[in-house]
Amino acid sequence: MIDTVLNLLFRCPHRRLTRPVTPVGRGGVPHGGTYVVCLDCGKQFAYDLAKMRIGKPLDRSADAGVLPPEPPKPRSSKLKYAFWAGIPAAVVLSSMCKGKKAPEQRASQKPRDSAAARARKAGQ
């Protein structure tokens, strides 16, 4: 009753529709009728593929819906996230290790004078 009153007051023209969708099972066999959905109001309509026409609105009950009430959730792998988080950490650690030298290595590496610098010192 409320739906019909609201529909009379604020009628949706159903101009923006999805493409026709036919649910298909794992074996490639259709297990439901073809339908379209209004993108403005979300109402689902039956669709006749032979006539290429929109039919009557479909019921939106929890038991008999076009789409399953809870679609399967994507699998998330904690190992994959740990791997991708470890790559930047490894890059940072390797750059830190390359940048630091041991104190005895710094002392043993004295700057070498070039031949021109030695000649200037000898000439003074």
All heavy atoms as an XYZ file, in Angstrom:
939
protein
N       0.826     -1.186      0.000
C       0.000      0.000      0.000
C       0.874      1.256      0.000
O       0.656      2.149     -0.803
C      -0.901     -0.038      1.235
C      -1.624      1.232      1.510
S      -3.207      1.173      0.718
C      -3.873      2.694      1.260
N       1.869      1.281      0.902
C       2.745      2.457      0.962
C       3.545      2.569     -0.327
O       3.772      3.672     -0.828
C       3.669      2.362      2.189
C       2.833      2.461      3.460
C       4.719      3.452      2.161
C       3.639      2.230      4.723
N       3.956      1.416     -0.879
C       4.727      1.417     -2.125
C       3.913      2.027     -3.260
O       4.439      2.798     -4.059
C       5.152     -0.009     -2.469
C       6.003     -0.058     -3.713
O       6.828      0.857     -3.890
O       5.839     -0.999     -4.510
N       2.632      1.705     -3.347
C       1.811      2.242     -4.435
C       1.587      3.738     -4.278
O       1.574      4.471     -5.261
C       0.455      1.513     -4.510
O      -0.195      1.635     -3.245
C       0.630      0.066     -4.881
N       1.397      4.216     -3.032
C       1.213      5.650     -2.803
C       2.486      6.411     -3.164
O       2.448      7.436     -3.854
C       0.806      5.923     -1.333
C       0.817      7.415     -1.047
C      -0.542      5.322     -1.031
N       3.633      5.902     -2.716
C       4.896      6.553     -3.056
C       5.167      6.491     -4.548
O       5.728      7.420     -5.125
C       6.038      5.911     -2.268
C       6.060      6.198     -0.771
C       7.177      5.406     -0.121
C       6.229      7.674     -0.510
N       4.779      5.388     -5.158
C       4.981      5.238     -6.592
C       4.128      6.236     -7.364
O       4.546      6.749     -8.401
C       4.672      3.802     -7.023
C       5.292      3.470     -8.357
O       6.080      4.230     -8.887
N       4.916      2.335     -8.896
N       2.917      6.529     -6.880
C       2.072      7.525     -7.535
C       2.648      8.931     -7.381
O       2.580      9.742     -8.304
C       0.651      7.471     -6.960
C      -0.186      6.270     -7.382
C      -1.505      6.261     -6.617
C      -0.443      6.270     -8.872
N       3.193      9.232     -6.186
C       3.737     10.564     -5.943
C       5.088     10.785     -6.613
O       5.327     11.804     -7.249
C       3.861     10.810     -4.437
C       2.553     10.886     -3.659
C       2.847     11.000     -2.178
C       1.713     12.053     -4.134
N       5.965      9.834     -6.450
C       7.332      9.958     -6.963
C       7.619      8.818     -7.937
O       8.416      7.939     -7.672
C       8.341      9.910     -5.810
C       8.059     10.884     -4.726
C       7.506     10.467     -3.535
C       8.335     12.220     -4.907
C       7.247     11.367     -2.526
C       8.086     13.127     -3.899
C       7.530     12.707     -2.704
N       6.994      8.833     -9.051
C       7.104      7.743    -10.020
C       8.487      7.743    -10.679
O       8.966      8.764    -11.158
C       6.023      7.874    -11.077
C       5.964      6.706    -12.039
C       4.806      6.853    -12.980
N       3.552      6.892    -12.259
C       2.711      5.870    -12.162
N       3.009      4.748    -12.757
N       1.592      5.983    -11.495
N       9.117      6.572    -10.684
C      10.414      6.413    -11.353
C      10.151      6.015    -12.802
O       9.413      5.069    -13.061
C      11.246      5.332    -10.648
S      12.848      5.061    -11.407
N      10.759      6.693    -13.766
C      10.504      6.351    -15.164
C      11.247      5.085    -15.619
O      10.987      4.589    -16.717
C      11.004      7.575    -15.927
C      12.017      8.200    -15.032
C      11.586      7.893    -13.636
N      12.138      4.573    -14.819
C      12.913      3.355    -15.149
C      13.613      3.499    -16.504
O      13.551      2.622    -17.358
C      12.025      2.108    -15.144
C      11.222      1.931    -13.902
N      11.790      1.817    -12.665
C       9.877      1.861    -13.708
C      10.842      1.671    -11.763
N       9.670      1.706    -12.365
N      14.291      4.598    -16.683
C      15.009      4.823    -17.951
C      16.416      4.241    -17.923
O      16.945      3.835    -18.941
C      15.082      6.315    -18.238
C      13.754      6.891    -18.604
C      13.893      8.327    -19.035
N      12.563      8.861    -19.310
C      12.199     10.094    -19.041
N      13.056     10.932    -18.498
N      10.994     10.495    -19.314
N      17.026      4.236    -16.757
C      18.397      3.719    -16.639
C      18.332      2.285    -16.127
O      18.124      2.036    -14.947
C      19.196      4.583    -15.676
C      19.412      5.988    -16.193
C      20.227      6.826    -15.255
N      21.351      6.066    -14.726
C      21.919      6.318    -13.559
N      21.478      7.292    -12.805
N      22.925      5.596    -13.143
N      18.520      1.317    -17.016
C      18.423     -0.099    -16.671
C      19.747     -0.797    -16.930
O      20.545     -0.375    -17.776
C      17.329     -0.777    -17.506
C      15.913     -0.249    -17.312
C      14.991     -0.859    -18.348
C      15.413     -0.557    -15.921
N      19.971     -1.870    -16.191
C      21.150     -2.701    -16.444
C      20.921     -3.514    -17.712
O      19.817     -3.563    -18.250
C      21.406     -3.657    -15.273
O      20.291     -4.536    -15.146
C      21.647     -2.912    -13.985
N      21.947     -4.162    -18.147
C      21.797     -5.100    -19.258
C      21.043     -6.323    -18.757
O      21.066     -6.611    -17.560
C      23.168     -5.522    -19.777
C      23.903     -4.396    -20.422
C      25.202     -4.865    -20.959
N      25.902     -3.765    -21.607
C      27.070     -3.877    -22.178
N      27.695     -5.027    -22.167
N      27.626     -2.836    -22.741
N      20.414     -7.069    -19.640
C      19.717     -8.281    -19.192
C      20.696     -9.282    -18.585
O      21.782     -9.523    -19.116
C      19.097     -8.838    -20.465
C      19.023     -7.679    -21.392
C      20.157     -6.780    -21.041
N      20.297     -9.843    -17.440
C      21.143    -10.785    -16.714
C      20.374    -12.090    -16.551
O      19.215    -12.079    -16.167
C      21.512    -10.217    -15.323
C      22.325    -11.214    -14.532
C      22.237     -8.906    -15.460
N      21.050    -13.204    -16.840
C      20.478    -14.527    -16.610
C      21.413    -15.269    -15.676
O      22.561    -15.545    -16.042
C      20.334    -15.311    -17.928
O      19.578    -14.523    -18.846
C      19.653    -16.640    -17.709
N      20.964    -15.615    -14.460
C      21.831    -16.360    -13.543
C      22.166    -17.728    -14.118
O      21.298    -18.428    -14.629
C      20.993    -16.499    -12.272
C      19.871    -15.539    -12.416
C      19.677    -15.294    -13.869
N      23.443    -18.103    -14.040
C      23.923    -19.374    -14.586
C      24.603    -20.141    -13.468
O      25.366    -19.578    -12.682
C      24.904    -19.123    -15.748
C      25.451    -20.426    -16.286
C      24.237    -18.334    -16.845
N      24.339    -21.453    -13.416
C      24.961    -22.309    -12.407
C      26.361    -22.702    -12.812
O      26.910    -22.272    -13.837
N      26.967    -23.580    -12.024
C      28.347    -24.010    -12.289
C      28.482    -24.788    -13.591
O      29.499    -24.718    -14.248
C      28.853    -24.865    -11.132
C      29.074    -24.062     -9.882
C      29.750    -24.917     -8.833
N      29.860    -24.180     -7.593
C      30.975    -23.648     -7.145
N      32.082    -23.784     -7.823
N      30.987    -22.992     -6.012
N      27.468    -25.512    -13.974
C      27.541    -26.303    -15.204
C      27.210    -25.500    -16.446
O      27.180    -26.035    -17.539
N      26.948    -24.213    -16.297
C      26.602    -23.382    -17.443
C      25.130    -23.428    -17.770
O      24.704    -22.958    -18.817
N      24.321    -24.019    -16.883
C      22.893    -24.142    -17.111
C      22.180    -22.993    -16.393
O      22.413    -22.765    -15.212
C      22.378    -25.503    -16.566
C      20.891    -25.637    -16.771
C      23.130    -26.641    -17.210
N      21.314    -22.252    -17.102
C      20.594    -21.168    -16.440
C      19.671    -21.714    -15.351
O      18.989    -22.709    -15.549
C      19.782    -20.517    -17.553
C      20.239    -21.105    -18.824
C      21.022    -22.333    -18.526
N      19.652    -21.080    -14.197
C      18.778    -21.537    -13.115
C      17.863    -20.416    -12.628
O      17.518    -20.318    -11.475
C      19.591    -22.120    -11.955
C      20.413    -21.122    -11.207
N      21.648    -20.733    -11.643
C      20.181    -20.429    -10.078
C      22.150    -19.846    -10.794
N      21.278    -19.644     -9.836
N      17.482    -19.561    -13.507
C      16.558    -18.478    -13.176
C      16.186    -17.736    -14.434
O      16.746    -17.960    -15.508
N      15.211    -16.858    -14.319
C      14.784    -16.081    -15.465
C      15.686    -14.894    -15.708
O      16.432    -14.438    -14.840
N      15.602    -14.360    -16.905
C      16.371    -13.176    -17.250
C      15.683    -11.955    -16.649
O      14.462    -11.867    -16.639
C      16.459    -13.044    -18.781
O      17.008    -14.247    -19.309
C      17.339    -11.888    -19.187
N      16.474    -11.017    -16.153
C      15.912     -9.838    -15.508
C      16.787     -8.632    -15.769
O      17.936     -8.751    -16.197
C      15.747    -10.062    -14.002
C      17.064    -10.205    -13.277
C      17.658     -9.117    -12.663
C      17.721    -11.425    -13.210
C      18.872     -9.235    -12.002
C      18.920    -11.556    -12.555
C      19.496    -10.458    -11.955
O      20.685    -10.578    -11.310
N      16.227     -7.451    -15.524
C      16.960     -6.186    -15.552
C      16.654     -5.456    -14.252
O      15.650     -5.726    -13.599
C      16.579     -5.305    -16.771
C      17.030     -5.926    -18.065
C      15.103     -5.015    -16.795
N      17.522     -4.517    -13.885
C      17.359     -3.754    -12.646
C      17.418     -2.271    -12.980
O      18.291     -1.828    -13.738
C      18.464     -4.116    -11.624
C      18.296     -3.321    -10.352
C      18.453     -5.597    -11.331
N      16.488     -1.505    -12.424
C      16.510     -0.053    -12.585
C      17.638      0.507    -11.716
O      17.707      0.219    -10.522
C      15.165      0.549    -12.175
S      15.143      2.346    -12.286
N      18.504      1.302    -12.300
C      19.637      1.851    -11.561
C      19.236      2.993    -10.643
O      19.978      3.352     -9.740
C      20.715      2.314    -12.539
C      21.374      1.204    -13.352
C      22.303      1.802    -14.399
C      22.112      0.246    -12.465
N      18.079      3.596    -10.871
C      17.626      4.701    -10.029
C      16.912      4.213     -8.781
O      17.188      4.673     -7.682
C      16.717      5.637    -10.821
C      17.466      6.358    -11.925
O      18.661      6.662    -11.726
O      16.862      6.624    -12.979
N      15.960      3.280     -8.933
C      15.160      2.868     -7.780
C      15.498      1.462     -7.290
O      15.094      1.081     -6.205
C      13.671      2.950     -8.100
S      13.116      1.782     -9.352
N      16.214      0.664     -8.076
C      16.611     -0.675     -7.653
C      15.562     -1.741     -7.874
O      15.727     -2.879     -7.439
N      14.489     -1.414     -8.546
C      13.421     -2.385     -8.791
C      13.870     -3.366     -9.874
O      14.514     -2.983    -10.849
C      12.157     -1.656     -9.235
C      10.895     -2.385     -8.923
C       9.708     -1.477     -9.156
C       8.716     -1.728     -8.046
N       7.527     -0.918     -8.200
N      13.505     -4.636     -9.696
C      13.900     -5.683    -10.639
C      12.694     -6.046    -11.509
O      11.577     -6.193    -11.008
C      14.392     -6.908     -9.882
C      15.602     -6.612     -9.047
C      15.968     -7.759     -8.136
O      15.210     -8.694     -7.947
N      17.153     -7.679     -7.553
N      12.952     -6.201    -12.807
C      11.901     -6.516    -13.764
C      12.281     -7.750    -14.557
O      13.450     -7.943    -14.911
C      11.684     -5.357    -14.744
C      11.229     -4.090    -14.101
C      12.139     -3.124    -13.720
C       9.889     -3.856    -13.876
C      11.731     -1.953    -13.126
C       9.461     -2.681    -13.280
C      10.379     -1.733    -12.896
N      11.276     -8.571    -14.876
C      11.502     -9.704    -15.774
C      11.795     -9.147    -17.160
O      11.341     -8.066    -17.529
C      10.269    -10.594    -15.800
N      12.584     -9.884    -17.934
C      12.968     -9.433    -19.273
C      12.754    -10.571    -20.250
O      13.214    -11.696    -20.035
C      14.427     -8.978    -19.291
C      14.840     -8.327    -20.574
C      14.523     -7.003    -20.827
C      15.538     -9.023    -21.544
C      14.897     -6.387    -22.001
C      15.924     -8.425    -22.725
C      15.599     -7.105    -22.944
O      15.974     -6.507    -24.121
N      12.064    -10.290    -21.356
C      11.802    -11.291    -22.392
C      12.865    -11.136    -23.475
O      12.907    -10.106    -24.169
C      10.403    -11.089    -22.957
C      10.010    -12.187    -23.942
O      10.758    -13.186    -24.052
O       8.958    -12.042    -24.590
N      13.711    -12.142    -23.609
C      14.798    -12.065    -24.584
C      14.293    -12.150    -26.022
O      14.882    -11.577    -26.929
C      15.810    -13.179    -24.326
C      16.708    -12.976    -23.107
C      17.533    -14.234    -22.848
C      17.617    -11.789    -23.298
N      13.191    -12.878    -26.250
C      12.670    -13.027    -27.602
C      12.087    -11.709    -28.111
O      12.320    -11.307    -29.256
C      11.613    -14.121    -27.637
N      11.303    -11.030    -27.266
C      10.683     -9.772    -27.670
C      11.530     -8.554    -27.331
O      11.236     -7.446    -27.784
C       9.324     -9.623    -26.989
C       8.321    -10.660    -27.410
C       7.011    -10.438    -26.673
C       6.008    -11.508    -27.006
N       4.772    -11.351    -26.209
N      12.544     -8.759    -26.508
C      13.412     -7.687    -26.037
C      12.603     -6.588    -25.361
O      12.742     -5.411    -25.645
C      14.278     -7.124    -27.176
C      15.209     -8.161    -27.765
S      16.188     -7.580    -29.128
C      17.410     -6.650    -28.290
N      11.760     -7.015    -24.429
C      10.874     -6.110    -23.699
C      10.966     -6.360    -22.205
O      11.207     -7.484    -21.769
C       9.414     -6.301    -24.125
C       9.147     -6.048    -25.560
C       8.584     -4.681    -25.735
N       8.379     -4.464    -27.164
C       8.386     -3.282    -27.700
N       8.583     -2.240    -26.956
N       8.192     -3.128    -28.966
N      10.732     -5.301    -21.447
C      10.691     -5.411    -19.992
C       9.322     -5.932    -19.596
O       8.297     -5.485    -20.113
C      10.946     -4.040    -19.343
C      12.335     -3.546    -19.714
C      10.801     -4.115    -17.842
C      12.601     -2.127    -19.290
N       9.308     -6.856    -18.635
C       8.055     -7.437    -18.167
C       7.615     -6.827    -16.850
O       7.931     -5.678    -16.524
N       6.907     -7.618    -16.069
C       6.368     -7.163    -14.787
C       7.466     -7.129    -13.730
O       8.456     -7.839    -13.828
C       5.262     -8.114    -14.341
C       4.067     -8.082    -15.257
C       2.958     -8.948    -14.728
C       1.763     -8.864    -15.660
N       0.623     -9.620    -15.157
N       7.259     -6.302    -12.692
C       8.236     -6.261    -11.592
C       8.299     -7.599    -10.867
O       7.303     -8.297    -10.725
C       7.705     -5.173    -10.664
C       6.693     -4.421    -11.440
C       6.211     -5.308    -12.536
N       9.469     -7.967    -10.418
C       9.670     -9.216     -9.689
C       9.538     -8.973     -8.192
O       9.836     -7.879     -7.697
C      11.053     -9.787     -9.996
C      11.312    -10.152    -11.458
C      12.756    -10.567    -11.641
C      10.388    -11.267    -11.902
N       9.111    -10.005     -7.475
C       8.992     -9.910     -6.024
C      10.370     -9.769     -5.395
O      11.337    -10.361     -5.851
C       8.309    -11.156     -5.460
C       6.852    -11.245     -5.886
O       6.255    -10.183     -6.156
O       6.320    -12.372     -5.950
N      10.428     -9.021     -4.308
C      11.692     -8.832     -3.597
C      11.602     -9.440     -2.208
O      11.898     -8.807     -1.225
C      12.028     -7.353     -3.472
C      12.288     -6.701     -4.792
C      12.820     -5.334     -4.587
N      14.256     -5.397     -4.848
C      15.116     -4.504     -4.451
N      14.726     -3.479     -3.752
N      16.385     -4.626     -4.735
N      11.157    -10.654     -2.106
C      11.109    -11.310     -0.804
C      12.459    -11.954     -0.515
O      13.252    -12.217     -1.413
C       9.999    -12.361     -0.775
O      10.303    -13.419     -1.651
N      12.709    -12.243      0.754
C      13.994    -12.834      1.139
C      14.113    -14.266      0.629
O      15.207    -14.748      0.356
C      14.146    -12.806      2.650
N      12.995    -14.957      0.486
C      13.038    -16.360      0.057
C      13.134    -16.491     -1.455
O      13.864    -17.335     -1.965
C      11.786    -17.097      0.541
C      11.694    -17.109      2.060
O      12.761    -16.997      2.705
O      10.571    -17.223      2.583
N      12.367    -15.686     -2.185
C      12.310    -15.819     -3.636
C      12.830    -14.552     -4.288
O      12.071    -13.701     -4.719
C      10.878    -16.089     -4.085
N      14.113    -14.400     -4.337
C      14.714    -13.244     -4.968
C      15.479    -13.652     -6.204
O      15.738    -14.833     -6.441
N      15.809    -12.695     -6.997
C      16.588    -12.980     -8.195
C      18.017    -13.315     -7.810
O      18.605    -14.264     -8.304
C      16.533    -11.778     -9.151
C      17.394    -12.033    -10.361
C      15.113    -11.515     -9.575
N      18.561    -12.545     -6.905
C      19.924    -12.780     -6.451
C      19.903    -13.497     -5.113
O      18.979    -13.303     -4.321
C      20.664    -11.451     -6.307
C      20.825    -10.653     -7.592
C      21.453     -9.309     -7.286
C      21.668    -11.404     -8.584
N      20.919    -14.305     -4.820
C      20.963    -14.938     -3.500
C      21.103    -13.888     -2.413
O      21.722    -12.839     -2.631
C      22.183    -15.855     -3.564
C      22.983    -15.379     -4.711
C      22.048    -14.685     -5.646
N      20.531    -14.142     -1.216
C      20.578    -13.121     -0.165
C      21.998    -12.784      0.278
O      22.292    -11.643      0.577
C      19.771    -13.728      0.973
C      19.622    -15.159      0.658
C      19.823    -15.328     -0.806
N      22.882    -13.755      0.338
C      24.266    -13.505      0.722
C      25.191    -14.092     -0.330
O      25.441    -15.291     -0.350
C      24.563    -14.132      2.081
C      23.836    -13.460      3.215
C      24.235    -14.044      4.550
O      25.377    -14.502      4.684
O      23.391    -14.043      5.437
N      25.717    -13.263     -1.224
C      26.650    -13.790     -2.219
C      27.938    -14.250     -1.531
O      28.271    -13.776     -0.452
C      26.897    -12.615     -3.152
C      26.455    -11.418     -2.418
C      25.473    -11.854     -1.384
N      28.668    -15.166     -2.149
C      29.912    -15.635     -1.525
C      30.920    -14.508     -1.398
O      31.031    -13.640     -2.255
C      30.407    -16.720     -2.486
C      29.712    -16.461     -3.768
C      28.416    -15.790     -3.431
N      31.646    -14.525     -0.289
C      32.653    -13.501     -0.029
C      33.974    -13.905     -0.682
O      34.290    -15.088     -0.788
C      32.848    -13.339      1.472
C      31.610    -12.822      2.162
C      31.825    -12.698      3.641
C      30.544    -12.212      4.303
N      30.668    -12.149      5.738
N      34.763    -12.930     -1.127
C      36.054    -13.273     -1.728
C      36.995    -13.842     -0.677
O      36.960    -13.458      0.484
C      36.569    -11.943     -2.274
C      35.856    -10.916     -1.489
C      34.527    -11.504     -1.123
N      37.800    -14.783     -1.124
C      38.768    -15.392     -0.219
C      39.914    -14.429      0.035
O      40.451    -13.833     -0.887
C      39.320    -16.679     -0.818
C      38.311    -17.806     -0.813
C      38.948    -19.050     -1.331
N      38.613    -19.123     -2.757
C      39.220    -19.884     -3.626
N      40.219    -20.638     -3.264
N      38.851    -19.894     -4.868
N      40.270    -14.274      1.274
C      41.423    -13.430      1.595
C      42.494    -14.309      2.220
O      42.222    -15.156      3.057
C      41.025    -12.316      2.558
O      40.603    -12.864      3.777
N      43.683    -14.111      1.787
C      44.796    -14.910      2.261
C      45.702    -14.047      3.129
O      46.259    -13.051      2.667
C      45.575    -15.458      1.064
O      46.750    -16.063      1.507
N      45.840    -14.427      4.388
C      46.708    -13.667      5.288
C      48.164    -13.809      4.871
O      48.966    -12.907      5.054
C      46.514    -14.148      6.725
C      45.149    -13.795      7.265
C      44.988    -14.272      8.676
C      43.592    -13.968      9.188
N      43.375    -14.461     10.530
N      48.495    -14.946      4.290
C      49.860    -15.161      3.830
C      50.212    -14.185      2.703
O      51.321    -13.640      2.659
C      50.030    -16.606      3.360
C      51.411    -17.012      2.900
C      52.401    -16.889      4.059
C      51.395    -18.434      2.390
N      49.262    -13.944      1.814
C      49.495    -13.019      0.712
C      49.739    -11.609      1.247
O      50.643    -10.905      0.795
C      48.286    -13.018     -0.226
C      48.406    -12.070     -1.395
C      47.260    -12.202     -2.358
C      45.988    -11.677     -1.762
N      44.875    -11.617     -2.723
N      48.940    -11.178      2.235
C      49.128     -9.851      2.820
C      50.464     -9.751      3.549
O      51.138     -8.732      3.488
C      47.985     -9.516      3.772
C      46.659     -9.340      3.073
C      45.530     -9.998      3.522
C      46.542     -8.516      1.963
C      44.311     -9.844      2.882
C      45.335     -8.352      1.319
C      44.219     -9.017      1.791
O      43.026     -8.857      1.152
N      50.857    -10.814      4.234
C      52.133    -10.802      4.935
C      53.295    -10.709      3.939
O      54.285    -10.012      4.181
C      52.275    -12.054      5.788
N      53.171    -11.394      2.816
C      54.208    -11.351      1.788
C      54.354     -9.932      1.237
O      55.462     -9.404      1.127
C      53.861    -12.326      0.661
C      54.790    -12.235     -0.517
C      56.081    -12.724     -0.437
C      54.381    -11.639     -1.697
C      56.944    -12.635     -1.522
C      55.226    -11.539     -2.785
C      56.514    -12.046     -2.696
N      53.224     -9.294      0.887
C      53.283     -7.962      0.300
C      53.724     -6.917      1.324
O      54.294     -5.887      0.966
C      51.943     -7.572     -0.317
C      51.702     -8.295     -1.601
C      50.776     -9.258     -1.823
C      52.421     -8.145     -2.821
N      50.856     -9.715     -3.112
C      51.864     -9.042     -3.753
C      53.469     -7.336     -3.229
C      52.339     -9.150     -5.051
C      53.930     -7.462     -4.530
C      53.369     -8.349     -5.420
N      53.475     -7.150      2.595
C      53.943     -6.222      3.619
C      55.434     -6.418      3.887
O      56.127     -5.486      4.296
C      53.150     -6.416      4.909
N      55.941     -7.631      3.653
C      57.345     -7.927      3.911
C      58.295     -7.370      2.865
O      59.463     -7.112      3.162
N      57.838     -7.156      1.663
C      58.714     -6.661      0.593
C      59.228     -5.260      0.910
O      60.438     -5.025      0.866
C      58.009     -6.723     -0.778
C      57.864     -8.183     -1.195
C      58.777     -5.939     -1.828
C      57.128     -8.379     -2.484
N      58.362     -4.289      1.251
C      58.913     -2.959      1.582
C      59.818     -2.995      2.810
O      60.816     -2.269      2.862
C      57.679     -2.101      1.845
C      56.565     -2.802      1.179
C      56.909     -4.250      1.206
N      59.489     -3.831      3.782
C      60.329     -3.931      4.971
C      61.712     -4.470      4.597
O      62.729     -3.993      5.112
C      59.666     -4.825      6.015
N      61.784     -5.439      3.705
C      63.066     -5.989      3.276
C      63.878     -4.951      2.508
O      65.102     -4.870      2.666
C      62.839     -7.222      2.412
N      63.233     -4.140      1.707
C      63.938     -3.104      0.947
C      64.521     -2.062      1.903
O      65.673     -1.636      1.756
C      62.985     -2.441     -0.071
C      63.614     -1.204     -0.693
C      62.593     -3.433     -1.141
N      63.750     -1.661      2.892
C      64.223     -0.670      3.858
C      65.390     -1.224      4.658
O      66.411     -0.550      4.857
C      63.068     -0.228      4.788
C      63.574      0.582      5.957
C      62.045      0.562      4.001
N      65.278     -2.465      5.114
C      66.367     -3.070      5.893
C      67.635     -3.222      5.065
O      68.738     -2.983      5.557
C      65.927     -4.422      6.444
C      64.943     -4.366      7.616
C      64.482     -5.769      7.980
C      65.581     -3.696      8.811
N      67.490     -3.625      3.813
C      68.692     -3.795      2.984
C      69.353     -2.449      2.701
O      70.575     -2.361      2.673
C      68.346     -4.513      1.685
O      67.518     -3.690      0.881
N      68.570     -1.396      2.521
C      69.185     -0.083      2.280
C      69.864      0.437      3.545
O      70.877      1.118      3.467
C      68.141      0.916      1.789
O      67.183      1.153      2.803
N      69.318      0.121      4.710
C      69.948      0.533      5.963
C      71.262     -0.211      6.169
O      72.249      0.370      6.637
C      69.013      0.281      7.141
C      67.842      1.246      7.202
S      66.631      0.868      8.460
C      67.626      0.790      9.920
N      71.294     -1.489      5.817
C      72.522     -2.282      5.991
C      73.612     -1.834      5.026
O      74.788     -1.854      5.364
C      72.222     -3.759      5.800
S      71.197     -4.443      7.120
N      73.254     -1.449      3.834
C      74.238     -1.012      2.851
C      74.820      0.346      3.221
O      75.970      0.635      2.942
C      73.608     -0.931      1.457
C      73.338     -2.261      0.846
C      72.741     -2.084     -0.529
C      72.394     -3.421     -1.148
N      71.748     -3.261     -2.460
N      74.032      1.203      3.835
C      74.471      2.557      4.154
C      75.415      2.610      5.332
O      76.250      3.497      5.429
N      75.360      1.689      6.268
C      76.207      1.712      7.464
C      77.434      0.833      7.248
O      77.346     -0.274      6.746
C      75.429      1.182      8.672
C      74.308      2.099      9.091
C      73.646      1.578     10.328
C      72.534      2.494     10.793
N      71.885      1.991     11.989
N      78.598      1.361      7.675
C      79.828      0.575      7.617
C      80.337      0.425      9.039
O      80.086      1.263      9.903
C      80.873      1.264      6.760
C      80.505      1.325      5.303
C      81.615      1.945      4.508
C      81.245      1.991      3.048
N      82.285      2.603      2.254
N      81.074     -0.617      9.266
C      81.631     -0.852     10.593
C      82.676      0.225     10.893
O      83.346      0.730      9.989
C      82.267     -2.241     10.660
N      82.883      0.595     12.179
C      83.851      1.661     12.525
C      85.269      1.337     12.097
O      86.014      2.219     11.688
C      83.749      1.759     14.042
C      82.450      1.138     14.405
C      82.132      0.170     13.333
N      85.708      0.066     12.181
C      87.085     -0.251     11.790
C      87.272     -0.142     10.284
O      88.366      0.139      9.806
C      87.507     -1.635     12.285
C      86.684     -2.791     11.742
C      85.578     -3.229     12.687
O      85.421     -2.649     13.752
O      84.874     -4.174     12.310
N      86.197     -0.333      9.500
C      86.321     -0.178      8.051
C      86.509      1.288      7.695
O      87.260      1.624      6.797
C      85.077     -0.724      7.345
C      84.991     -2.229      7.298
C      83.740     -2.693      6.563
O      82.857     -1.911      6.278
N      83.691     -3.981      6.266
N      85.825      2.194      8.411
C      85.960      3.618      8.123
C      87.374      4.110      8.433
O      87.942      4.922      7.724
C      84.955      4.412      8.960
C      83.556      4.272      8.487
C      82.662      5.260      9.210
N      81.340      4.682      9.281
C      80.533      4.729     10.316
N      80.921      5.346     11.416
N      79.354      4.194     10.294
N      87.959      3.622      9.538
C      89.297      4.076      9.933
C      90.358      3.570      8.963
O      91.332      4.260      8.687
C      89.599      3.598     11.352
N      90.179      2.362      8.454
C      91.184      1.798      7.563
C      91.122      2.424      6.172
O      92.092      2.375      5.438
C      91.024      0.282      7.460
O      89.788     -0.022      6.824
N      90.008      2.999      5.817
C      89.888      3.607      4.494
C      90.243      5.079      4.583
O      89.412      5.929      4.848
C      88.458      3.449      3.959
C      88.069      2.038      3.647
C      86.633      1.967      3.126
O      85.911      2.944      3.168
N      86.261      0.811      2.643
N      91.550      5.390      4.398
C      92.004      6.778      4.409
C      91.890      7.325      3.001
O      92.122      6.622      2.028
C      93.457      6.851      4.875
C      93.639      6.418      6.296
C      95.087      6.506      6.685
C      95.256      6.031      8.112
N      96.661      6.007      8.509
N      91.597      8.598      2.895
C      91.523      9.174      1.556
C      92.921      9.200      0.935
O      93.889      9.595      1.580
C      90.986     10.582      1.781
C      91.136     10.846      3.237
C      91.240      9.529      3.920
N      93.023      8.749     -0.260
C      94.309      8.701     -0.951
C      94.532     10.014     -1.686
O      93.633     10.545     -2.318
C      94.343      7.538     -1.935
C      94.240      6.211     -1.229
C      94.366      5.083     -2.195
N      94.216      3.818     -1.487
C      94.208      2.664     -2.072
N      94.325      2.568     -3.375
N      94.082      1.572     -1.362
N      95.741     10.486     -1.588
C      96.072     11.720     -2.283
C      96.340     11.419     -3.751
O      96.953     10.415     -4.104
C      97.334     12.364     -1.684
C      97.091     12.848     -0.271
O      95.917     13.141      0.044
O      98.054     12.922      0.500
N      95.910     12.315     -4.582
C      96.186     12.141     -6.008
C      97.617     12.576     -6.289
O      98.287     13.200     -5.464
C      95.198     12.981     -6.820
O      95.393     14.350     -6.560
N      98.099     12.261     -7.441
C      99.474     12.587     -7.821
C      99.669     14.102     -7.850
O     100.724     14.609     -7.451
C      99.801     11.977     -9.183
N      98.659     14.843     -8.297
C      98.783     16.298     -8.360
C      98.854     16.887     -6.951
O      99.638     17.810     -6.679
C      97.611     16.885     -9.106
N      98.098     16.332     -6.020
C      98.115     16.841     -4.654
C      99.463     16.546     -4.009
O     100.005     17.378     -3.255
C      96.968     16.224     -3.836
N     100.044     15.383     -4.273
C     101.358     15.037     -3.722
C     102.439     15.945     -4.299
O     103.370     16.360     -3.590
C     101.696     13.574     -4.019
C     101.035     12.648     -3.012
C     101.470     11.219     -3.229
N     100.458     10.623     -4.102
C     100.671      9.666     -4.972
N     101.866      9.166     -5.112
N      99.697      9.199     -5.706
N     102.328     16.272     -5.551
C     103.325     17.161     -6.178
C     103.255     18.556     -5.591
O     104.288     19.200     -5.373
C     103.078     17.211     -7.693
N     102.042     19.049     -5.292
C     101.899     20.366     -4.680
C     102.499     20.380     -3.274
O     103.138     21.327     -2.869
C     100.422     20.752     -4.602
C      99.958     21.434     -5.871
C      98.558     22.011     -5.727
N      97.653     21.085     -6.433
C      96.537     20.581     -5.964
N      96.097     20.948     -4.781
N      95.818     19.764     -6.666
N     102.306     19.294     -2.526
C     102.862     19.221     -1.178
C     104.384     19.176     -1.219
O     105.060     19.773     -0.406
C     102.336     17.978     -0.433
C     100.939     18.132      0.072
C     100.529     16.909      0.860
C      99.111     16.997      1.329
N      98.700     15.816      2.081
N     104.909     18.457     -2.206
C     106.355     18.356     -2.320
C     106.958     19.694     -2.751
O     108.068     20.049     -2.372
C     106.718     17.261     -3.332
N     106.229     20.486     -3.536
C     106.720     21.768     -4.020
C     106.682     22.840     -2.953
O     107.387     23.843     -3.011
N     105.948     22.691     -1.898
C     105.871     23.712     -0.839
C     106.996     23.625      0.060
O     107.874     23.401      0.466
C     104.588     23.558     -0.041
C     103.373     23.906     -0.847
C     102.077     23.731     -0.021
O     102.095     23.184      1.064
N     100.999     24.195     -0.569
